[in-house]
């Protein structure tokens, strides 16, 4: 199967080893001291010989795995299984890596250990990505991310741990030639990265960053980053320099520097041979060298490199390869059993859902009936309340009308009393006038002093009567009197008398008799009153005063 221009960067799960160890230590609370010591010893020995003697390392891990299973120490048995794919990866034996991972997943699933399952799904995703099985690769990588996010939400895992998931997804997009998507996940890595809490060294993230920058044409900046991280890889992960030098050579290809380009490709092959690591990645390196030699005109070397690339590609990735057939056909007991169980669970779940649907339908009908009944009761209650409020408002309105009617009637009654009183005053004044005339015209025996006394008494009584009338009128027509005095403060006492008499519907003749003046004088007084009030000729004085 032909590889892409960017090819596979087979990390082979090296960065996950220490991360997995942390999970196992945290999860294994029932492991005795002797088991922990054995775990340390086998991991140390396997790591010590993994480059020089990977077959011996795998044999050791297989034996330890079986011993742990006999002892019932499932966690350490899984640890041994997860270490084996790393060593198989050194030899590019992905079929055995695949079998070991599915067996580990079977055991982790039995333990219901989501932390371990997340690690295994990550490795399965990476394994599928090596064979360009993009759909399956991201299915497993995203399953791992979802598991870890769930653990973070429960507080069982630190959020910084998600950097491992984002990094692997980013690396996968790099290998699949989609750096623009990988950049999104790399940004998430830098946002959540914490050197104290992350076991993944920042050098891996910087490596991905340099690759993306080179793709964006920022070649000088990418080389600067590679120069910074190279010493760390030389000291801690020299085998990973196969990837570093390959992509470094690609940057010089962008810069048309044939010498440096060939130099870094050759360095990548030398590291691969020295550490027996990333052997499959050499396919890409040979392809790049073949293209380089063609550009240089050295067709003999170009032919050799191209031939070598095809041989390695067929060996590691061709579906016809005996070693790859078990992986590509995906025939394993775990998956078959898992699919059978899932179908059974789905069937049971379907029956349960059907039953739940029936119950739910009945509940919805009951609920709907209850809601309709409640709604009807509520409508009836609201209508009753509204009718009650309407009746109460009508009663209040009628009571107010009655009160207003009573007030009007009372006012009219009092005004009638005032009119009667005023007429009585008129009659009294007339009587007194007649008496006064009689006294003035009598030359009889009555003395002059007595006459003056009577006349003075009559004038005083007349004035007192008007004051009494004014008080009674003001008490009955308080609002009217206030308006007249407020609006027209320049009105005299005589003007106010005329207003009061007009308010009581006195005619000009009655006013003249009451005031002891002629009708013409009353008309003159009314004319002056209109002028003081500023009324036009068209305004009726009686109506105007009645409406005050």
Secondary structure, 3 states (H helix, E strand, C coil): CCCCCCCCCCCCCCCHHHHHHHHHHHHCCCCCHHHHHHHHHHHHHHHHHCCCCHHHHHHHHHHHHHHHHHHCCHHHHHHHHHHHHHHHHHCCCHHHHHHHHHHHHHHHHHHCCHHHHHHHHHHHHHHHHHCCCHHHHHHHHHHHHHHHHHHHHHCCCCHHHHHHHHHHHHHHHHHCCCHHHHHHHHHHHHHHCCCCCCCCCHHHHHHHHHHHHHHCCCHHHHHHHHHHHHHHHHHHCHHHHHHHHHHHHHHHHHCCCHHHHHHHHHHHHHHHHHHCCCHHHHHHHHHHHHHHHHHHCCHHHHHHHHHHHHHHHHHHHCCCCHHHHHHHHCCCHHHHHHHHHHHHHHHHHHHHHHHHHHHHHHHHHHHHHHHHHHHHHHHHHHHHHHHHHHHHHHHHHHHHHHHHHHHHHHHHHHHHHHHHHHHHHHHHHHHHHHHHHHHHHCCCCCCHHHHHHHHHHHHHHHHHHHHHHHHHHHHHCHHHHHHHHHHCCCCCHHHHHHHHHHHCCCCHHHHHHHHCCCHHHHHHHHHHHHHHHCCCCCCCHHHHHHCC
